[in-house]
Amino acid sequence: MRKVVVGALAGATSVGFGCAGAGAYYLRDPDRRLRLERQGRVWRLTARRGLHYVRLRVKGRAATEAERARLEEQFAIRSAEDVAKVLGGMKGAIMKAGQMLSFIADGLPPEARAALATLQADVPPMAPSLAEKVVRDELGAGPDQLFLDWDPVPAAAASIGQVHRAVMPDGRIVAVKVQYPGVDKAIKSDLDNAELLYGMFAQFALKNLDVKAMVDELRERMADELDYLHEAACQEEFAVRYAGHPFIRVPRVVPERSSRRVLTSEWVDGMRWAEFLATADRPTKDRAGEILMRFVQGSIHQHGVFNGDPHPGNYRFHADGSVTFLDFGLVKRWSPGELERLGSVLDAILDHDAETMVKRAVAVGFLPPHHGFDPEFVYEYVRGPYEPFMSERFTYTQDWTVKALQTVIDVNGRYGELIKQLNMPTSYVILDRVVWGVSALLGRLGATNEWRSLLAEYRKGAAPTTELGRIEAEWRDGTLARR
């Protein structure tokens, strides 16, 4: 933490000197000015939280254990509130970074979680005239010419773009996602300074979290999210794959109204996450949890391509019990052999075979050959995320997710030396994010199911043991028969 504080203070100071010396030149360049403005906001945030942390440490030296715990909780709450306030209006990579942490921060106090949860909500939208200009520039005509009806007030606004409700000439109601003008420059500015992102994450992330892999993943994938044609192709692939599915829905894309910065697809009504969480009964939540898990496991193990953004805002829940999946800007596709390498290790984990698990982990490069750890110790650590698949029935809870995640990321804890030797290739970081993101969602749902049997359906072709599994199997058999 001290290194982060010193770096932040030095960065903030250098910005001040730059403005005083060569400031006139910088201010004449809009891109440089934008970069300095964004960096300045995050540097000030980082420095402010760093100074508060120093004060916390000083007070904590003379405090009792109970008083230190109270001080640390207050620090976490104020940090989360500060971060939410600063990042809430910063569209682009910084906002996206905050959102990534906001749904895995279940280990923070309730007030801190509530503050970070605001980053999952809609952000301030752009002016109607700006949205209309993007549509005109991208599609060659204004919304009034392309659509029978266009709502200038966005239905939702996120980190990269906002969504408008419109009506096609043939009467179809559609959702038109319009990218914020200039957000590509803002993101480039953010991603060009990895240290700034590392420092920002470190100020309010979970205790002892090594944020480098998460930030590096963000930097790798943001380019894909800026290209709506790439997203449209991914979304349409999923829509075709799940067309007619009994409980999984993906909106179809409208290609003639889509471009690099505009994405048009079918409009979807439905209950949002917060409302569903507050109103659904226990059987309905369990059903929704099973659907979320089936979509993830089916995509990973049967289709070889999966959505890497399990964000609460990306789901709509319907009265018939089905769930619509939205936002395919971050999609991971397995390269040859990737899933097989992971699967060999997973089989040994689920079979409780520590010796084989370690041998396979070494063989595929997850562990160095001369790591020096007892296989049982390695297994004890690695099995954590897979506990739900090791018994006949398991109930996800927020408490389980918090403890399991904290164990996995605590580089200063019992498994710290092992964590330092583990090698997680970048391609698996996205899967790791999905595993923990979905675990956090299922924990909030309190979902109970036969997760081991469910996983075996997709990995081993086992017979389904739940009603939804049987319904899906019948649909799949019918789909194959028609081909």
C-alpha positions as CSV (number, residue, x, y, z in Angstrom):
1,M,0.0,0.0,0.0
2,R,2.8,2.4,0.8
3,K,4.3,2.1,-2.7
4,V,0.9,2.9,-4.1
5,V,0.6,6.0,-1.9
6,V,4.1,7.3,-2.8
7,G,3.5,6.7,-6.5
8,A,0.2,8.4,-6.4
9,L,1.6,11.5,-4.6
10,A,4.5,11.7,-7.1
11,G,2.1,11.4,-10.0
12,A,-0.2,14.1,-8.6
13,T,2.8,16.4,-8.1
14,S,4.1,15.8,-11.6
15,V,0.7,16.8,-13.0
16,G,0.9,20.1,-11.1
17,F,4.4,20.9,-12.5
18,G,3.3,19.9,-16.0
19,C,0.4,22.4,-15.9
20,A,2.7,25.1,-14.6
21,G,5.5,24.6,-17.1
22,A,4.4,23.2,-20.4
23,G,0.7,23.6,-19.6
24,A,0.0,26.0,-22.4
25,Y,1.1,23.4,-24.9
26,Y,-0.9,20.6,-23.3
27,L,-4.0,22.6,-23.1
28,R,-3.9,23.4,-26.8
29,D,-4.0,19.7,-27.5
30,P,-7.6,18.3,-26.7
31,D,-6.4,14.7,-26.5
32,R,-3.6,15.6,-24.0
33,R,-6.0,17.8,-22.0
34,L,-8.5,14.9,-21.8
35,R,-5.7,12.5,-20.7
36,L,-4.5,14.9,-18.0
37,E,-8.0,15.6,-16.7
38,R,-8.8,11.8,-16.4
39,Q,-5.4,11.0,-14.9
40,G,-5.7,13.9,-12.5
41,R,-9.1,12.7,-11.2
42,V,-7.8,9.2,-10.5
43,W,-4.5,10.4,-9.1
44,R,-6.3,12.7,-6.7
45,L,-8.6,9.8,-5.7
46,T,-5.6,7.5,-5.1
47,A,-3.6,10.1,-3.2
48,R,-6.7,11.0,-1.0
49,R,-7.4,7.3,-0.2
50,G,-3.7,6.7,0.5
51,L,-3.4,9.6,3.0
52,H,-6.5,8.3,4.7
53,Y,-4.9,4.9,4.9
54,V,-1.8,6.3,6.5
55,R,-4.0,8.0,9.1
56,L,-5.7,4.7,9.7
57,R,-2.4,3.0,10.4
58,V,-1.3,5.7,12.8
59,K,-4.6,5.6,14.8
60,G,-4.6,1.8,14.7
61,R,-1.3,1.4,16.5
62,A,-2.8,2.7,19.8
63,A,-6.2,1.1,19.3
64,T,-7.6,-2.1,20.6
65,E,-8.4,-5.0,18.2
66,A,-12.1,-4.1,18.2
67,E,-11.3,-0.4,17.5
68,R,-8.9,-1.3,14.7
69,A,-11.7,-3.5,13.1
70,R,-14.1,-0.5,13.3
71,L,-11.6,1.9,11.8
72,E,-10.8,-0.5,8.9
73,E,-14.5,-1.0,8.2
74,Q,-15.0,2.8,8.2
75,F,-12.0,3.2,5.8
76,A,-13.5,0.6,3.4
77,I,-16.9,2.3,3.5
78,R,-15.5,5.8,2.8
79,S,-13.1,4.5,0.1
80,A,-16.0,2.8,-1.7
81,E,-18.2,6.0,-1.4
82,D,-15.3,8.1,-2.7
83,V,-14.5,5.7,-5.6
84,A,-18.2,5.5,-6.6
85,K,-18.5,9.3,-6.6
86,V,-15.4,9.8,-8.7
87,L,-15.7,7.0,-11.1
88,G,-19.5,7.2,-11.6
89,G,-19.2,9.9,-14.3
90,M,-16.0,8.6,-15.9
91,K,-17.1,6.7,-18.9
92,G,-14.7,4.3,-20.5
93,A,-12.1,1.9,-19.0
94,I,-12.0,3.5,-15.6
95,M,-15.7,3.1,-15.2
96,K,-15.5,-0.4,-16.5
97,A,-12.8,-1.2,-14.0
98,G,-15.0,0.0,-11.2
99,Q,-17.8,-2.2,-12.4
100,M,-15.6,-5.2,-12.6
101,L,-14.8,-4.9,-8.9
102,S,-18.3,-3.8,-7.8
103,F,-19.8,-7.3,-8.3
104,I,-17.0,-9.3,-6.8
105,A,-16.5,-7.1,-3.7
106,D,-18.8,-9.2,-1.5
107,G,-16.1,-9.3,1.1
108,L,-16.6,-5.6,1.9
109,P,-19.0,-4.1,4.5
110,P,-22.6,-3.7,3.4
111,E,-22.3,0.1,3.2
112,A,-19.2,-0.2,1.0
113,R,-21.0,-2.8,-1.3
114,A,-24.0,-0.5,-1.6
115,A,-21.7,2.4,-2.7
116,L,-19.9,0.3,-5.3
117,A,-23.2,-1.1,-6.5
118,T,-24.1,2.4,-7.8
119,L,-21.4,1.7,-10.5
120,Q,-23.7,-1.1,-11.8
121,A,-26.5,1.3,-12.3
122,D,-27.1,3.7,-15.2
123,V,-24.5,6.5,-15.6
124,P,-25.3,10.1,-16.7
125,P,-26.3,9.9,-20.4
126,M,-25.1,12.0,-23.3
127,A,-27.3,14.8,-24.8
128,P,-29.9,13.6,-27.3
129,S,-28.3,15.6,-30.1
130,L,-24.9,13.8,-29.6
131,A,-26.6,10.4,-29.7
132,E,-28.4,11.4,-32.9
133,K,-25.2,12.7,-34.5
134,V,-23.4,9.3,-33.8
135,V,-26.3,7.5,-35.5
136,R,-26.2,9.9,-38.5
137,D,-22.4,9.6,-38.8
138,E,-22.4,5.8,-38.6
139,L,-25.6,4.9,-40.6
140,G,-25.8,7.8,-43.0
141,A,-29.1,9.2,-41.8
142,G,-30.7,10.5,-38.6
143,P,-32.9,8.4,-36.2
144,D,-36.0,10.1,-37.6
145,Q,-35.3,8.8,-41.0
146,L,-34.1,5.3,-40.0
147,F,-36.9,4.5,-37.5
148,L,-40.6,5.1,-37.3
149,D,-40.1,6.1,-33.7
150,W,-37.0,7.1,-31.7
151,D,-37.0,7.8,-27.9
152,P,-34.4,10.5,-27.4
153,V,-34.2,9.6,-23.6
154,P,-32.0,6.5,-23.2
155,A,-33.5,3.5,-21.6
156,A,-30.0,2.7,-20.1
157,A,-26.6,4.2,-20.0
158,A,-23.4,2.3,-19.3
159,S,-19.6,2.7,-19.4
160,I,-19.2,2.8,-23.2
161,G,-22.6,3.5,-24.7
162,Q,-26.3,4.1,-24.0
163,V,-29.4,2.3,-25.3
164,H,-32.4,3.9,-27.0
165,R,-35.8,2.4,-27.7
166,A,-36.9,2.7,-31.3
167,V,-39.3,1.2,-33.8
168,M,-38.2,-0.2,-37.1
169,P,-40.1,0.6,-40.4
170,D,-41.6,-2.9,-40.3
171,G,-42.9,-2.4,-36.7
172,R,-40.3,-4.3,-34.8
173,I,-39.3,-2.7,-31.4
174,V,-35.6,-2.5,-31.1
175,A,-32.8,-1.5,-28.7
176,V,-30.2,0.8,-30.3
177,K,-26.9,1.0,-28.5
178,V,-25.0,4.1,-29.3
179,Q,-21.4,4.6,-28.4
180,Y,-20.4,7.8,-26.6
181,P,-18.4,10.1,-29.0
182,G,-14.8,10.3,-27.9
183,V,-15.0,7.3,-25.5
184,D,-12.4,5.5,-27.6
185,K,-9.9,8.3,-26.9
186,A,-10.8,8.3,-23.2
187,I,-10.2,4.5,-23.1
188,K,-6.9,4.8,-24.9
189,S,-5.9,7.4,-22.4
190,D,-6.8,5.1,-19.5
191,L,-5.2,2.0,-21.0
192,D,-2.0,3.7,-21.9
193,N,-1.3,4.2,-18.2
194,A,-1.5,0.7,-16.6
195,E,0.1,1.9,-13.4
196,L,-2.7,4.4,-12.9
197,L,-5.2,1.5,-13.2
198,Y,-3.2,-0.7,-10.9
199,G,-3.1,2.0,-8.2
200,M,-6.8,2.8,-8.6
201,F,-7.8,-0.9,-8.2
202,A,-5.5,-1.3,-5.2
203,Q,-7.1,1.5,-3.2
204,F,-10.5,-0.3,-2.8
205,A,-10.0,-3.9,-3.9
206,L,-10.4,-6.8,-1.6
207,K,-7.6,-7.2,0.9
208,N,-4.4,-8.6,-0.6
209,L,-5.8,-8.9,-4.1
210,D,-3.2,-9.0,-6.8
211,V,-4.9,-6.8,-9.4
212,K,-2.4,-7.0,-12.2
213,A,-4.0,-9.9,-14.0
214,M,-7.4,-8.3,-13.8
215,V,-6.2,-5.0,-15.1
216,D,-4.1,-6.6,-17.9
217,E,-7.2,-8.5,-19.0
218,L,-9.1,-5.3,-19.1
219,R,-6.5,-3.7,-21.2
220,E,-6.4,-6.6,-23.6
221,R,-10.2,-6.8,-24.1
222,M,-11.4,-3.2,-24.2
223,A,-10.5,-2.9,-27.9
224,D,-13.1,-5.6,-28.7
225,E,-15.8,-3.9,-26.7
226,L,-15.3,-0.7,-28.7
227,D,-16.1,-2.4,-31.9
228,Y,-19.8,-3.0,-32.0
229,L,-19.5,-5.0,-35.3
230,H,-17.4,-7.5,-33.3
231,E,-20.0,-7.6,-30.6
232,A,-22.9,-7.9,-33.1
233,A,-21.2,-11.0,-34.7
234,C,-20.8,-12.6,-31.2
235,Q,-24.3,-11.8,-30.1
236,E,-25.8,-13.2,-33.4
237,E,-23.8,-16.4,-33.0
238,F,-25.3,-16.9,-29.5
239,A,-28.8,-15.9,-30.7
240,V,-28.7,-18.5,-33.5
241,R,-27.3,-21.1,-31.2
242,Y,-30.0,-20.6,-28.6
243,A,-32.9,-19.9,-31.1
244,G,-36.0,-21.6,-29.8
245,H,-34.4,-22.6,-26.5
246,P,-37.0,-23.3,-23.8
247,F,-35.6,-21.0,-21.1
248,I,-32.5,-19.1,-22.5
249,R,-33.0,-16.1,-24.8
250,V,-30.6,-14.0,-26.7
251,P,-31.9,-11.0,-28.8
252,R,-31.3,-11.2,-32.6
253,V,-29.2,-8.4,-34.2
254,V,-30.6,-6.1,-36.8
255,P,-27.5,-5.9,-39.1
256,E,-28.9,-3.1,-41.4
257,R,-29.0,-0.8,-38.4
258,S,-25.7,-1.7,-36.9
259,S,-22.1,-0.4,-37.4
260,R,-18.9,0.0,-35.5
261,R,-20.4,2.5,-33.1
262,V,-24.2,1.6,-33.3
263,L,-25.6,-1.8,-32.4
264,T,-29.3,-2.5,-33.0
265,S,-31.0,-5.7,-31.7
266,E,-34.4,-6.9,-30.6
267,W,-36.0,-5.0,-27.7
268,V,-36.3,-7.1,-24.5
269,D,-38.7,-6.3,-21.7
270,G,-38.2,-8.0,-18.4
271,M,-37.3,-7.7,-14.8
272,R,-33.9,-6.3,-13.9
273,W,-31.5,-7.9,-11.4
274,A,-32.3,-5.7,-8.4
275,E,-36.1,-6.0,-8.7
276,F,-35.9,-9.8,-9.3
277,L,-33.6,-10.3,-6.3
278,A,-36.1,-8.3,-4.1
279,T,-39.3,-9.9,-5.3
280,A,-38.7,-13.5,-6.5
281,D,-39.6,-16.4,-4.2
282,R,-37.2,-19.3,-3.4
283,P,-38.1,-21.7,-6.2
284,T,-37.9,-18.9,-8.8
285,K,-34.5,-17.8,-7.6
286,D,-33.3,-21.4,-7.7
287,R,-34.6,-21.8,-11.2
288,A,-32.9,-18.6,-12.3
289,G,-29.6,-19.7,-10.7
290,E,-29.8,-23.0,-12.6
291,I,-30.4,-21.2,-15.9
292,L,-27.4,-18.9,-15.3
293,M,-25.2,-21.9,-14.6
294,R,-26.5,-23.8,-17.6
295,F,-25.8,-20.9,-19.9
296,V,-22.3,-20.7,-18.7
297,Q,-21.4,-24.4,-18.6
298,G,-23.1,-25.1,-21.9
299,S,-21.2,-22.3,-23.6
300,I,-17.9,-23.3,-22.0
301,H,-18.0,-27.0,-22.5
302,Q,-20.3,-27.6,-25.5
303,H,-19.8,-24.6,-27.7
304,G,-16.3,-23.5,-26.9
305,V,-17.2,-19.9,-26.7
306,F,-18.6,-18.0,-23.7
307,N,-19.6,-14.6,-22.5
308,G,-16.9,-13.2,-20.2
309,D,-19.0,-10.5,-18.5
310,P,-21.3,-11.9,-15.8
311,H,-22.5,-8.5,-14.8
312,P,-25.9,-8.2,-13.0
313,G,-27.1,-5.6,-15.6
314,N,-26.7,-8.2,-18.4
315,Y,-29.8,-10.3,-17.5
316,R,-33.6,-9.8,-17.9
317,F,-35.9,-12.2,-16.0
318,H,-39.3,-13.1,-17.4
319,A,-42.7,-14.2,-16.0
320,D,-42.5,-17.5,-17.8
321,G,-39.2,-18.3,-15.9
322,S,-36.9,-17.7,-18.9
323,V,-33.9,-15.4,-18.8
324,T,-32.5,-13.1,-21.5
325,F,-28.8,-12.7,-21.8
326,L,-27.4,-9.3,-23.0
327,D,-24.1,-7.6,-23.8
328,F,-21.6,-9.8,-25.8
329,G,-18.8,-7.3,-26.0
330,L,-16.4,-9.5,-24.0
331,V,-16.5,-13.0,-25.5
332,K,-13.8,-15.7,-25.1
333,R,-13.3,-18.4,-27.7
334,W,-11.2,-21.5,-26.8
335,S,-8.2,-22.1,-28.9
336,P,-7.3,-25.7,-29.8
337,G,-6.3,-27.7,-26.7
338,E,-7.1,-24.9,-24.1
339,L,-10.2,-26.6,-22.7
340,E,-8.7,-30.0,-22.8
341,R,-5.7,-28.9,-20.8
342,L,-7.9,-27.3,-18.2
343,G,-10.3,-30.3,-18.2
344,S,-7.6,-32.8,-17.4
345,V,-6.8,-30.9,-14.1
346,L,-10.5,-30.4,-13.3
347,D,-11.2,-34.1,-13.6
348,A,-8.6,-34.9,-11.0
349,I,-9.9,-32.1,-8.7
350,L,-13.5,-33.5,-8.9
351,D,-12.2,-37.0,-8.3
352,H,-10.4,-35.8,-5.1
353,D,-7.1,-37.1,-6.5
354,A,-4.4,-34.7,-5.3
355,E,-1.4,-36.6,-6.8
356,T,-2.9,-36.8,-10.3
357,M,-4.1,-33.2,-10.1
358,V,-0.6,-31.9,-9.3
359,K,1.0,-34.0,-12.0
360,R,-1.4,-32.7,-14.6
361,A,-1.1,-29.1,-13.4
362,V,2.7,-29.4,-13.9
363,A,2.3,-31.1,-17.3
364,V,0.1,-28.3,-18.6
365,G,2.2,-25.5,-17.1
366,F,0.0,-24.3,-14.2
367,L,2.8,-25.3,-11.7
368,P,6.6,-25.4,-12.2
369,P,8.1,-28.9,-12.1
370,H,10.1,-28.2,-8.9
371,H,7.5,-26.3,-6.9
372,G,8.2,-28.2,-3.7
373,F,4.7,-28.3,-2.3
374,D,2.9,-31.3,-0.9
375,P,0.1,-32.4,-3.3
376,E,-2.5,-32.4,-0.5
377,F,-1.6,-28.8,0.3
378,V,-1.9,-27.8,-3.4
379,Y,-5.2,-29.6,-3.7
380,E,-6.5,-28.0,-0.5
381,Y,-6.0,-24.6,-2.2
382,V,-7.1,-25.4,-5.7
383,R,-10.3,-27.2,-4.8
384,G,-11.9,-24.0,-3.3
385,P,-13.9,-22.7,-6.3
386,Y,-15.1,-26.2,-7.1
387,E,-16.7,-27.1,-3.8
388,P,-20.2,-26.7,-5.2
389,F,-19.5,-29.5,-7.6
390,M,-18.2,-31.9,-5.0
391,S,-21.4,-32.9,-3.3
392,E,-24.8,-34.0,-4.5
393,R,-26.5,-30.7,-3.5
394,F,-24.9,-27.3,-2.6
395,T,-26.3,-24.0,-1.7
396,Y,-24.4,-20.9,-2.8
397,T,-24.3,-18.1,-0.1
398,Q,-22.6,-14.8,0.0
399,D,-20.7,-15.9,3.0
400,W,-19.3,-18.9,1.1
401,T,-18.3,-16.8,-1.9
402,V,-16.6,-14.2,0.3
403,K,-14.5,-16.8,2.2
404,A,-13.7,-18.8,-0.9
405,L,-12.6,-15.8,-2.9
406,Q,-10.6,-14.3,-0.1
407,T,-8.7,-17.6,0.3
408,V,-7.9,-17.8,-3.4
409,I,-6.6,-14.2,-3.7
410,D,-4.9,-13.7,-0.3
411,V,-1.2,-13.6,-1.4
412,N,-0.1,-12.9,2.2
413,G,-2.1,-15.8,3.7
414,R,-1.6,-19.5,4.2
415,Y,-1.2,-20.2,0.5
416,G,0.8,-17.1,-0.3
417,E,3.9,-18.9,-1.5
418,L,1.9,-21.4,-3.6
419,I,0.0,-18.5,-5.2
420,K,3.3,-16.9,-6.2
421,Q,4.3,-20.0,-8.1
422,L,1.0,-20.7,-9.8
423,N,0.8,-19.7,-13.5
424,M,-2.5,-18.5,-14.8
425,P,-2.3,-17.9,-18.5
426,T,-4.2,-14.8,-19.7
427,S,-6.7,-16.9,-21.6
428,Y,-7.9,-18.5,-18.3
429,V,-8.1,-15.2,-16.5
430,I,-11.4,-14.5,-18.3
431,L,-12.8,-17.9,-17.2
432,D,-11.7,-17.2,-13.7
433,R,-13.6,-14.0,-13.8
434,V,-16.7,-15.9,-15.0
435,V,-16.4,-18.5,-12.3
436,W,-16.2,-15.9,-9.5
437,G,-18.7,-13.6,-11.1
438,V,-21.4,-16.3,-11.4
439,S,-20.5,-17.6,-7.9
440,A,-21.2,-14.1,-6.6
441,L,-24.5,-13.9,-8.4
442,L,-25.6,-17.3,-7.2
443,G,-24.5,-16.4,-3.7
444,R,-26.8,-13.4,-3.8
445,L,-29.6,-15.6,-5.1
446,G,-28.9,-18.3,-2.4
447,A,-29.3,-20.8,-5.2
448,T,-29.5,-24.5,-4.4
449,N,-29.1,-27.3,-6.9
450,E,-27.3,-30.5,-8.0
451,W,-24.4,-28.6,-9.5
452,R,-22.2,-31.7,-9.8
453,S,-24.7,-33.5,-11.9
454,L,-25.4,-30.4,-13.9
455,L,-21.7,-30.0,-14.8
456,A,-21.5,-33.7,-15.7
457,E,-24.2,-33.2,-18.3
458,Y,-22.1,-30.7,-20.2
459,R,-18.7,-32.2,-19.7
460,K,-19.4,-35.9,-19.8
461,G,-22.8,-36.2,-21.6
462,A,-24.5,-37.5,-18.4
463,A,-28.2,-37.8,-18.1
464,P,-29.9,-34.8,-16.6
465,T,-31.3,-35.0,-13.1
466,T,-33.4,-31.8,-13.0
467,E,-36.5,-30.8,-14.8
468,L,-34.7,-28.0,-16.6
469,G,-32.0,-30.4,-17.7
470,R,-34.6,-32.8,-19.2
471,I,-36.4,-30.0,-20.9
472,E,-33.1,-28.7,-22.4
473,A,-32.1,-32.3,-23.5
474,E,-35.4,-32.7,-25.4
475,W,-34.9,-29.4,-27.1
476,R,-31.3,-30.2,-28.0
477,D,-32.4,-33.7,-29.4
478,G,-35.1,-32.0,-31.4
479,T,-32.7,-29.4,-32.8
480,L,-30.2,-32.0,-33.9
481,A,-32.9,-34.0,-35.5
482,R,-34.1,-31.1,-37.6
483,R,-30.5,-30.4,-38.9
